[in-house]
């Protein structure tokens, strides 16, 4: 014998049914704190510092990669096997 039960309820209703606490107030407070900290850090950073953080090697790595691609597409150099 096989049977299934389908329950149509919201997450809040399910939490209340199982006696679990509501985390809505905690989640709201936590997200406000995260947003405040992110805003503070973004205001404190200048674009140059952000670029250095996101690309530690700076543009030098991009230049080296571009040179490697160009040398690969250019084919063998004369006199080299």
N, CA, C and O atoms as CSV, one atom per row, in Angstrom:
chain,resi,resn,atom,element,x,y,z
A,1,UNK,N,N,0.852,-1.161,0.000
A,1,UNK,CA,C,0.000,0.000,0.000
A,1,UNK,C,C,0.906,1.235,0.000
A,1,UNK,O,O,1.906,1.312,0.714
A,2,UNK,N,N,0.525,2.145,-0.795
A,2,UNK,CA,C,1.299,3.386,-0.891
A,2,UNK,C,C,0.320,4.551,-0.887
A,2,UNK,O,O,-0.685,4.542,-1.598
A,3,UNK,N,N,0.635,5.559,-0.070
A,3,UNK,CA,C,-0.189,6.766,-0.076
A,3,UNK,C,C,0.723,7.964,0.156
A,3,UNK,O,O,1.813,7.831,0.712
A,4,UNK,N,N,0.277,9.103,-0.265
A,4,UNK,CA,C,1.047,10.336,-0.078
A,4,UNK,C,C,0.132,11.429,0.439
A,4,UNK,O,O,-1.075,11.440,0.193
A,5,UNK,N,N,0.750,12.341,1.161
A,5,UNK,CA,C,0.011,13.471,1.730
A,5,UNK,C,C,0.662,14.743,1.226
A,5,UNK,O,O,1.880,14.898,1.317
A,6,UNK,N,N,-0.116,15.627,0.710
A,6,UNK,CA,C,0.392,16.906,0.225
A,6,UNK,C,C,-0.123,18.003,1.149
A,6,UNK,O,O,-1.327,18.149,1.359
A,7,UNK,N,N,0.818,18.769,1.697
A,7,UNK,CA,C,0.459,19.857,2.610
A,7,UNK,C,C,0.819,21.178,1.938
A,7,UNK,O,O,1.959,21.393,1.528
A,8,UNK,N,N,-0.154,22.036,1.836
A,8,UNK,CA,C,0.049,23.334,1.209
A,8,UNK,C,C,0.069,24.397,2.313
A,8,UNK,O,O,-0.971,24.784,2.845
A,9,UNK,N,N,1.297,24.865,2.646
A,9,UNK,CA,C,1.409,25.897,3.671
A,9,UNK,C,C,2.658,26.730,3.411
A,9,UNK,O,O,3.546,26.334,2.656
A,10,UNK,N,N,2.702,27.864,4.038
A,10,UNK,CA,C,3.869,28.737,3.902
A,10,UNK,C,C,4.952,28.283,4.877
A,10,UNK,O,O,4.657,27.540,5.813
A,11,UNK,N,N,6.198,28.713,4.678
A,11,UNK,CA,C,7.252,28.363,5.635
A,11,UNK,C,C,6.929,28.820,7.059
A,11,UNK,O,O,7.240,28.117,8.021
A,12,UNK,N,N,6.313,29.984,7.196
A,12,UNK,CA,C,5.943,30.468,8.530
A,12,UNK,C,C,4.916,29.549,9.189
A,12,UNK,O,O,5.009,29.258,10.381
A,13,UNK,N,N,3.940,29.094,8.407
A,13,UNK,CA,C,2.934,28.182,8.941
A,13,UNK,C,C,3.560,26.843,9.337
A,13,UNK,O,O,3.180,26.262,10.354
A,14,UNK,N,N,4.500,26.357,8.558
A,14,UNK,CA,C,5.172,25.092,8.876
A,14,UNK,C,C,5.993,25.238,10.155
A,14,UNK,O,O,5.980,24.348,11.006
A,15,UNK,N,N,6.704,26.352,10.294
A,15,UNK,CA,C,7.488,26.595,11.518
A,15,UNK,C,C,6.577,26.622,12.746
A,15,UNK,O,O,6.887,26.025,13.777
A,16,UNK,N,N,5.470,27.312,12.619
A,16,UNK,CA,C,4.544,27.406,13.748
A,16,UNK,C,C,3.958,26.034,14.082
A,16,UNK,O,O,3.803,25.701,15.257
A,17,UNK,N,N,3.634,25.238,13.070
A,17,UNK,CA,C,3.058,23.912,13.288
A,17,UNK,C,C,4.030,23.002,14.040
A,17,UNK,O,O,3.628,22.261,14.937
A,18,UNK,N,N,5.316,23.063,13.667
A,18,UNK,CA,C,6.318,22.218,14.319
A,18,UNK,C,C,6.886,22.844,15.593
A,18,UNK,O,O,7.752,22.249,16.236
A,19,UNK,N,N,6.413,24.032,15.967
A,19,UNK,CA,C,6.845,24.664,17.203
A,19,UNK,C,C,8.219,25.316,17.108
A,19,UNK,O,O,8.862,25.561,18.128
A,20,UNK,N,N,8.665,25.593,15.909
A,20,UNK,CA,C,9.962,26.239,15.732
A,20,UNK,C,C,9.797,27.749,15.831
A,20,UNK,O,O,8.744,28.276,15.472
A,21,UNK,N,N,10.812,28.450,16.308
A,21,UNK,CA,C,10.694,29.903,16.461
A,21,UNK,C,C,10.756,30.622,15.113
A,21,UNK,O,O,11.327,30.117,14.147
A,22,UNK,N,N,10.176,31.770,15.074
A,22,UNK,CA,C,10.239,32.608,13.880
A,22,UNK,C,C,11.597,33.305,13.855
A,22,UNK,O,O,12.020,33.886,14.855
A,23,UNK,N,N,12.272,33.247,12.720
A,23,UNK,CA,C,13.597,33.847,12.590
A,23,UNK,C,C,13.549,35.139,11.775
A,23,UNK,O,O,14.590,35.682,11.403
A,24,UNK,N,N,12.362,35.619,11.504
A,24,UNK,CA,C,12.204,36.801,10.665
A,24,UNK,C,C,12.868,38.037,11.275
A,24,UNK,O,O,13.574,38.765,10.577
A,25,UNK,N,N,12.651,38.277,12.556
A,25,UNK,CA,C,13.232,39.451,13.208
A,25,UNK,C,C,14.757,39.346,13.257
A,25,UNK,O,O,15.457,40.332,13.024
A,26,UNK,N,N,15.268,38.152,13.560
A,26,UNK,CA,C,16.717,37.935,13.593
A,26,UNK,C,C,17.327,38.145,12.208
A,26,UNK,O,O,18.354,38.808,12.069
A,27,UNK,N,N,16.688,37.577,11.191
A,27,UNK,CA,C,17.184,37.710,9.825
A,27,UNK,C,C,17.181,39.167,9.375
A,27,UNK,O,O,18.124,39.617,8.724
A,28,UNK,N,N,16.141,39.896,9.713
A,28,UNK,CA,C,16.055,41.309,9.328
A,28,UNK,C,C,17.175,42.110,9.981
A,28,UNK,O,O,17.823,42.919,9.317
A,29,UNK,N,N,17.410,41.894,11.270
A,29,UNK,CA,C,18.464,42.599,12.001
A,29,UNK,C,C,19.841,42.252,11.433
A,29,UNK,O,O,20.691,43.127,11.264
A,30,UNK,N,N,20.050,40.976,11.143
A,30,UNK,CA,C,21.325,40.529,10.587
A,30,UNK,C,C,21.585,41.165,9.223
A,30,UNK,O,O,22.699,41.618,8.959
A,31,UNK,N,N,20.593,41.206,8.371
A,31,UNK,CA,C,20.757,41.789,7.038
A,31,UNK,C,C,20.997,43.293,7.116
A,31,UNK,O,O,21.752,43.837,6.309
A,32,UNK,N,N,20.371,43.971,8.068
A,32,UNK,CA,C,20.629,45.402,8.254
A,32,UNK,C,C,22.087,45.629,8.642
A,32,UNK,O,O,22.728,46.556,8.147
A,33,UNK,N,N,22.606,44.786,9.523
A,33,UNK,CA,C,24.002,44.892,9.961
A,33,UNK,C,C,24.970,44.627,8.805
A,33,UNK,O,O,25.956,45.346,8.638
A,34,UNK,N,N,24.688,43.605,8.018
A,34,UNK,CA,C,25.537,43.281,6.862
A,34,UNK,C,C,25.530,44.435,5.870
A,34,UNK,O,O,26.580,44.823,5.359
A,35,UNK,N,N,24.356,44.981,5.598
A,35,UNK,CA,C,24.245,46.090,4.659
A,35,UNK,C,C,24.997,47.313,5.170
A,35,UNK,O,O,25.676,47.986,4.395
A,36,UNK,N,N,24.888,47.608,6.457
A,36,UNK,CA,C,25.588,48.765,7.029
A,36,UNK,C,C,27.106,48.590,6.918
A,36,UNK,O,O,27.815,49.531,6.559
A,37,UNK,N,N,27.599,47.400,7.222
A,37,UNK,CA,C,29.045,47.156,7.133
A,37,UNK,C,C,29.541,47.237,5.697
A,37,UNK,O,O,30.601,47.807,5.436
A,38,UNK,N,N,28.780,46.669,4.763
A,38,UNK,CA,C,29.190,46.724,3.353
A,38,UNK,C,C,29.219,48.161,2.855
A,38,UNK,O,O,30.153,48.559,2.159
A,39,UNK,N,N,28.209,48.937,3.205
A,39,UNK,CA,C,28.158,50.330,2.791
A,39,UNK,C,C,29.338,51.102,3.363
A,39,UNK,O,O,29.938,51.924,2.671
A,40,UNK,N,N,29.671,50.842,4.618
A,40,UNK,CA,C,30.805,51.515,5.263
A,40,UNK,C,C,32.115,51.185,4.552
A,40,UNK,O,O,32.935,52.072,4.315
A,41,UNK,N,N,32.310,49.924,4.214
A,41,UNK,CA,C,33.553,49.519,3.554
A,41,UNK,C,C,33.652,50.046,2.125
A,41,UNK,O,O,34.734,50.420,1.672
A,42,UNK,N,N,32.534,50.075,1.423
A,42,UNK,CA,C,32.554,50.588,0.049
A,42,UNK,C,C,32.863,52.080,0.036
A,42,UNK,O,O,33.599,52.553,-0.830
A,43,UNK,N,N,32.311,52.820,0.985
A,43,UNK,CA,C,32.586,54.260,1.049
A,43,UNK,C,C,34.046,54.532,1.390
A,43,UNK,O,O,34.620,55.522,0.937
A,44,UNK,N,N,34.646,53.650,2.189
A,44,UNK,CA,C,36.027,53.859,2.625
A,44,UNK,C,C,37.041,53.518,1.535
A,44,UNK,O,O,38.179,53.985,1.582
A,45,UNK,N,N,36.642,52.716,0.565
A,45,UNK,CA,C,37.596,52.295,-0.464
A,45,UNK,C,C,37.515,53.190,-1.689
A,45,UNK,O,O,36.435,53.604,-2.111
A,46,UNK,N,N,38.666,53.474,-2.239
A,46,UNK,CA,C,38.704,54.224,-3.486
A,46,UNK,C,C,38.816,53.227,-4.642
A,46,UNK,O,O,39.177,52.071,-4.420
A,47,UNK,N,N,38.513,53.653,-5.862
A,47,UNK,CA,C,38.532,52.733,-7.004
A,47,UNK,C,C,39.888,52.046,-7.208
A,47,UNK,O,O,39.936,50.878,-7.592
A,48,UNK,N,N,40.977,52.759,-6.957
A,48,UNK,CA,C,42.302,52.167,-7.127
A,48,UNK,C,C,42.510,51.012,-6.152
A,48,UNK,O,O,43.051,49.972,-6.528
A,49,UNK,N,N,42.086,51.188,-4.908
A,49,UNK,CA,C,42.220,50.120,-3.912
A,49,UNK,C,C,41.350,48.920,-4.284
A,49,UNK,O,O,41.769,47.777,-4.099
A,50,UNK,N,N,40.149,49.163,-4.803
A,50,UNK,CA,C,39.290,48.067,-5.234
A,50,UNK,C,C,39.923,47.290,-6.380
A,50,UNK,O,O,39.900,46.059,-6.386
A,51,UNK,N,N,40.488,48.003,-7.350
A,51,UNK,CA,C,41.130,47.342,-8.483
A,51,UNK,C,C,42.310,46.492,-8.012
A,51,UNK,O,O,42.510,45.385,-8.510
A,52,UNK,N,N,43.082,46.994,-7.069
A,52,UNK,CA,C,44.214,46.227,-6.550
A,52,UNK,C,C,43.738,45.000,-5.776
A,52,UNK,O,O,44.387,43.954,-5.810
A,53,UNK,N,N,42.616,45.122,-5.084
A,53,UNK,CA,C,42.093,43.992,-4.321
A,53,UNK,C,C,41.547,42.916,-5.258
A,53,UNK,O,O,41.773,41.727,-5.032
A,54,UNK,N,N,40.830,43.323,-6.308
A,54,UNK,CA,C,40.225,42.364,-7.218
A,54,UNK,C,C,41.241,41.752,-8.176
A,54,UNK,O,O,41.107,40.590,-8.559
A,55,UNK,N,N,42.248,42.515,-8.563
A,55,UNK,CA,C,43.293,42.028,-9.460
A,55,UNK,C,C,44.643,42.269,-8.796
A,55,UNK,O,O,45.300,43.269,-9.083
A,56,UNK,N,N,45.066,41.367,-7.911
A,56,UNK,CA,C,46.303,41.596,-7.166
A,56,UNK,C,C,47.518,41.831,-8.056
A,56,UNK,O,O,48.383,42.635,-7.711
A,57,UNK,N,N,47.597,41.158,-9.177
A,57,UNK,CA,C,48.751,41.333,-10.054
A,57,UNK,C,C,48.621,42.591,-10.906
A,57,UNK,O,O,49.557,42.971,-11.609
A,58,UNK,N,N,47.476,43.224,-10.842
A,58,UNK,CA,C,47.256,44.439,-11.624
A,58,UNK,C,C,47.149,44.131,-13.101
A,58,UNK,O,O,46.764,43.030,-13.496
A,59,UNK,N,N,47.489,45.102,-13.899
A,59,UNK,CA,C,47.375,44.926,-15.341
A,59,UNK,C,C,48.555,44.170,-15.923
A,59,UNK,O,O,48.516,43.767,-17.085
A,60,UNK,N,N,49.598,43.970,-15.141
A,60,UNK,CA,C,50.780,43.259,-15.642
A,60,UNK,C,C,50.411,41.835,-16.049
A,60,UNK,O,O,50.888,41.344,-17.072
A,61,UNK,N,N,49.578,41.173,-15.269
A,61,UNK,CA,C,49.162,39.810,-15.600
A,61,UNK,C,C,48.378,39.785,-16.907
A,61,UNK,O,O,48.542,38.875,-17.719
A,62,UNK,N,N,47.522,40.791,-17.104
A,62,UNK,CA,C,46.760,40.853,-18.354
A,62,UNK,C,C,47.693,41.080,-19.541
A,62,UNK,O,O,47.500,40.493,-20.606
A,63,UNK,N,N,48.685,41.915,-19.365
A,63,UNK,CA,C,49.640,42.164,-20.448
A,63,UNK,C,C,50.413,40.899,-20.786
A,63,UNK,O,O,50.626,40.602,-21.961
A,64,UNK,N,N,50.838,40.147,-19.766
A,64,UNK,CA,C,51.571,38.911,-20.010
A,64,UNK,C,C,50.691,37.884,-20.715
A,64,UNK,O,O,51.159,37.178,-21.609
A,65,UNK,N,N,49.418,37.794,-20.321
A,65,UNK,CA,C,48.513,36.862,-20.972
A,65,UNK,C,C,48.295,37.252,-22.433
A,65,UNK,O,O,48.258,36.392,-23.313
A,66,UNK,N,N,48.152,38.552,-22.683
A,66,UNK,CA,C,47.963,39.026,-24.049
A,66,UNK,C,C,49.192,38.714,-24.893
A,66,UNK,O,O,49.054,38.273,-26.034
A,67,UNK,N,N,50.391,38.932,-24.358
A,67,UNK,CA,C,51.616,38.613,-25.086
A,67,UNK,C,C,51.708,37.121,-25.383
A,67,UNK,O,O,52.151,36.732,-26.464
A,68,UNK,N,N,51.298,36.285,-24.440
A,68,UNK,CA,C,51.337,34.841,-24.650
A,68,UNK,C,C,50.384,34.432,-25.776
A,68,UNK,O,O,50.734,33.606,-26.619
A,69,UNK,N,N,49.181,35.011,-25.788
A,69,UNK,CA,C,48.239,34.704,-26.860
A,69,UNK,C,C,48.765,35.179,-28.211
A,69,UNK,O,O,48.695,34.452,-29.202
A,70,UNK,N,N,49.281,36.379,-28.244
A,70,UNK,CA,C,49.789,36.912,-29.509
A,70,UNK,C,C,50.953,36.079,-30.026
A,70,UNK,O,O,51.035,35.812,-31.225
A,71,UNK,N,N,51.848,35.668,-29.146
A,71,UNK,CA,C,52.976,34.863,-29.601
A,71,UNK,C,C,52.505,33.487,-30.060
A,71,UNK,O,O,53.099,32.904,-30.967
A,72,UNK,N,N,51.453,32.966,-29.450
A,72,UNK,CA,C,50.912,31.672,-29.859
A,72,UNK,C,C,50.234,31.732,-31.207
A,72,UNK,O,O,50.332,30.790,-31.993
A,73,UNK,N,N,49.542,32.830,-31.489
A,73,UNK,CA,C,48.853,32.971,-32.768
A,73,UNK,C,C,49.783,33.406,-33.892
A,73,UNK,O,O,49.466,33.217,-35.067
A,74,UNK,N,N,50.903,33.973,-33.550
A,74,UNK,CA,C,51.825,34.468,-34.582
A,74,UNK,C,C,52.550,33.316,-35.267
A,74,UNK,O,O,53.101,33.498,-36.352
A,75,UNK,N,N,52.559,32.160,-34.667
A,75,UNK,CA,C,53.248,31.023,-35.268
A,75,UNK,C,C,54.693,30.979,-34.842
A,75,UNK,O,O,55.145,31.806,-34.050
A,76,UNK,N,N,55.419,30.009,-35.370
A,76,UNK,CA,C,56.832,29.880,-34.967
A,76,UNK,C,C,57.664,31.040,-35.468
A,76,UNK,O,O,57.413,31.592,-36.539
A,77,UNK,N,N,58.659,31.397,-34.676
A,77,UNK,CA,C,59.554,32.492,-35.083
A,77,UNK,C,C,60.579,31.956,-36.063
A,77,UNK,O,O,60.973,30.794,-35.970
A,78,UNK,N,N,61.016,32.781,-36.997
A,78,UNK,CA,C,62.003,32.307,-37.970
A,78,UNK,C,C,63.293,31.842,-37.272
A,78,UNK,O,O,63.775,32.494,-36.345
A,79,UNK,N,N,63.831,30.733,-37.720
A,79,UNK,CA,C,65.071,30.227,-37.168
A,79,UNK,C,C,64.878,29.297,-35.998
A,79,UNK,O,O,65.853,28.704,-35.538
A,80,UNK,N,N,63.650,29.135,-35.483
A,80,UNK,CA,C,63.396,28.252,-34.341
A,80,UNK,C,C,62.595,27.051,-34.827
A,80,UNK,O,O,61.726,27.173,-35.690
A,81,UNK,N,N,62.899,25.910,-34.266
A,81,UNK,CA,C,62.153,24.707,-34.627
A,81,UNK,C,C,61.292,24.262,-33.477
A,81,UNK,O,O,60.585,23.261,-33.586
